[in-house]
Amino acid sequence: MEYRERIPVVFEFLGVGIVYGELRRILSPRTIEALIKKLPIKSPVNVWGGGEVYFPVDIKRGREKATLEIDAGTIAYWPLGDALCLFYEKIKPYSPVNLLGEVTEGIEVLKKVKRGTTVKFYSISAEKAPT
């Protein structure tokens, strides 16, 4: 994948809907680099605290500019759980997260996602989505 500062991404929640987002390298460059090398990712999701959907990404990164301050629409990496998190409410994460970007469209879809729903996560510039 070519280098870009802003990386448009898609989260397809099967049977629920599609969420679009943008990763911004400046927020956590090492974490984002490791994550985009793993794309596409297909995984079952979990839901936490009535304000977050998350799923494992298997990149095993540590804290990078980690914070407990998030807003609705934040996309972040949770080092403790090795998971990607999409926050649809302003809640406090369980432990610090690395900020990655934000949801640009479809945040309301996240409120309908149930535990066990399959997500397909990929970059829009990728040649094709996972099967």
C-alpha positions in Angstrom: 0.0 0.0 0.0 1.4 3.4 -0.9 2.1 5.9 1.9 -0.7 8.3 2.8 -1.2 10.5 5.8 -5.0 9.8 5.9 -6.2 6.3 5.2 -9.9 5.8 4.4 -11.2 2.6 5.9 -14.4 0.5 5.9 -16.0 -1.6 8.6 -18.7 -3.9 7.2 -20.8 -5.4 10.0 -22.5 -8.3 8.3 -26.3 -8.2 8.5 -26.1 -4.8 10.3 -24.5 -2.1 8.1 -21.4 -0.2 7.0 -19.3 2.3 8.9 -16.7 4.5 7.1 -13.7 6.0 8.8 -10.3 7.6 8.4 -7.1 6.6 10.1 -4.6 9.5 10.6 -0.9 8.4 10.8 0.1 11.4 12.8 -2.0 10.1 15.8 -0.2 6.8 16.3 2.2 6.1 13.3 3.7 2.8 14.5 0.4 1.4 15.5 -1.3 2.4 12.2 1.6 1.0 10.2 1.3 -2.4 11.9 -2.5 -2.3 11.5 -2.5 -1.6 7.8 -0.1 -4.4 7.1 -2.7 -6.8 8.6 -5.5 -5.6 6.4 -8.0 -6.9 5.5 -9.2 -8.3 8.8 -12.3 -10.4 9.4 -13.4 -11.0 13.0 -16.3 -11.4 15.4 -16.9 -8.3 17.5 -17.5 -7.6 21.2 -19.5 -4.7 22.7 -18.5 -2.9 25.9 -20.1 -0.4 28.1 -22.9 0.6 25.9 -20.6 2.8 23.9 -18.0 0.8 22.1 -17.6 -2.0 19.6 -14.2 -3.8 19.5 -12.5 -6.7 17.9 -9.0 -8.4 17.9 -6.5 -7.4 15.3 -3.4 -9.4 16.3 -0.8 -6.6 16.0 0.4 -6.7 19.6 1.5 -3.1 19.9 2.2 -1.2 23.1 1.0 2.3 24.1 1.7 5.1 21.6 0.5 8.5 22.8 -2.1 6.5 24.8 -5.0 8.3 26.4 -8.2 7.8 28.4 -9.8 10.8 26.6 -12.0 9.8 23.7 -15.1 11.2 21.9 -18.0 9.6 20.1 -16.7 8.6 16.7 -13.1 7.8 17.8 -11.3 4.9 16.3 -8.6 3.6 18.6 -6.3 0.6 19.4 -6.5 -1.0 22.8 -3.0 -2.3 23.7 -4.2 -4.3 26.7 -6.7 -6.3 24.6 -4.8 -6.1 21.2 -8.1 -4.8 19.7 -9.4 -2.1 17.5 -12.2 0.0 19.1 -14.9 2.1 17.6 -16.5 4.4 20.1 -20.1 5.5 19.4 -20.6 7.2 22.8 -18.2 9.4 24.9 -17.2 6.8 27.5 -14.0 6.1 29.4 -12.1 3.2 28.0 -11.2 0.3 30.3 -7.5 1.3 30.0 -5.6 3.7 27.8 -6.0 3.5 24.0 -3.9 4.7 21.1 -5.9 7.1 19.0 -6.0 6.2 15.3 -8.7 8.2 13.6 -12.4 8.8 13.5 -15.7 7.5 12.0 -16.7 9.7 9.1 -20.0 8.1 8.2 -22.4 5.5 9.8 -21.8 5.9 13.5 -25.5 5.1 14.1 -24.8 1.6 12.7 -22.5 0.9 15.7 -25.4 1.1 18.1 -27.1 -1.8 16.4 -24.1 -4.2 16.4 -24.4 -7.2 18.7 -21.7 -9.3 20.3 -20.6 -12.0 17.8 -21.4 -10.0 14.7 -18.7 -10.5 12.0 -16.9 -7.4 10.9 -14.8 -7.1 7.6 -12.3 -4.2 8.1 -10.3 -3.0 5.1 -8.9 0.1 3.5 -10.9 1.6 0.7 -7.8 1.7 -1.5 -7.4 -2.0 -1.0 -8.0 -4.0 -4.2 -10.8 -6.0 -2.7 -12.6 -6.7 0.6 -12.0 -9.9 2.5 -14.2 -12.9 1.7 
